[in-house]
């Protein structure tokens, strides 16, 4: 009587390992991009909720740059920050930027990110 063996062969195991390794490699490239984006949104919310920062565009930009320095945010520059008037009398702060990381040879991973927050003017509810 023949016994049936169950499981995967060495070749199948190596193929599964290669696929999992590829996705881990992609994840290692993507995670820092998203981690920085989360830091940008956190800094933006912090500035929008900070009562010591006026609704003046220069004040908002300086405060954001301080948050970026503390949070090690390197890919966002001052040209990526747009400050405009909101309809409710406050100020709308929009940060829109792109991150490009090399993947393999001539292939890159490109991430486009956008975060916006409204800062209420002093005395506005």
N, C-alpha and C positions, 0 to 999 in steps of 0.2 A: 504494500500500500504506500502510495506517494504522499508526502506531506506538502501542503501548499504554504509557501512563505508570503507574508504580506509586508508591505513597506515600499519605499522608493529606492531606486538604484543610486549608485554614486553619481552617475551622469545627471539624473533628475535632481538630486540634491544640489549639485553644482549649479544647475540652471536656476533653481529657486534662490540659491544664495546670490547669484549674479543679479537677478531681478530685484531682490530686496536691497542689495548693495547699491544698485543704481538709484533706487528711490531714496535711500538714505543720503546718497551723494547730492541729489537734487534738494532734499530737505535741508542739508547743511548749507547750501547756497541761498535758499529762500528764507530760512529762519532769521538771520541777522537783518534782512531787509524789512521783514514784518515787525521785528522787535524794535527797530528804529522808528517805524511808522507809529507803533503804539506809544513810544516815548514822545513823538511829535504831537500826537493827539492829547496826551497827558499834559504836556507843556502848554498847549493851546487852551485847554480847559482851565488850567491853573491861572493863566493870564486873564482869561475872560471872567473868572470868578474873583480875581484879586481886586479889592476895593482901593488899594493904594496906587494902582495903575490907572491913569486917566484914559479917556477915550481918544486922546490925541494919537495919530498914527505913529509919530516918532517915539512916543512913550511905549506904545505897544510893541514896536519893533525892537527897541532896546531891551525890554523885559523878555521878549521871546529869545533874543540872542543870548541873554544871560542864562535862560533855561536850557538853550541848546548847548552852551558851553559846559554847564553842569552835567547834562545828560549825555555827553559825548555824541551829540548828533552832528555829523560831519557833512552829510549829503545835501542838506537844506541850506540854501544861501538866501540872502536878503531879497534877491530878485524873484524868489519863489513865493514870497509873502505879499499878498495883496490886501490892503485895508481900504474898505469903501463904506459909505453910509448905508445903514439898513433902513428899511421902511418904517420901523417902529421908533426911530430916533436914535438908535444905538449905532454901533459900528460892527460891520461884518468883516471878520478876519478869515481869509482863505489862504491855505497853504497847498500849493499844487507843485509836485516835483516828480522827477523820474530817476530811477536807480538802474544802472546797467552793470551787471557782474559777469565776468567771463565764466563760461561753463566748460567747454571742450574746444580746443583749437580755435576755430573761427566762429563758434556758436556762443551767443550771449544770452543771459536771462535778463529781461527788461521788466521792471515793475513800475507802474504809474500809480501814484498815490495822491489823494486829495482829502484834506480835512478842513472843516470850516466850523466856526463858532461865532456867536453873536455876543458882543460885549455891550451891556446896557450903559447908556450915558448916565452921568451922575444925576441922581434925583428921579430918573425914569423908572417906572415899575413895569 
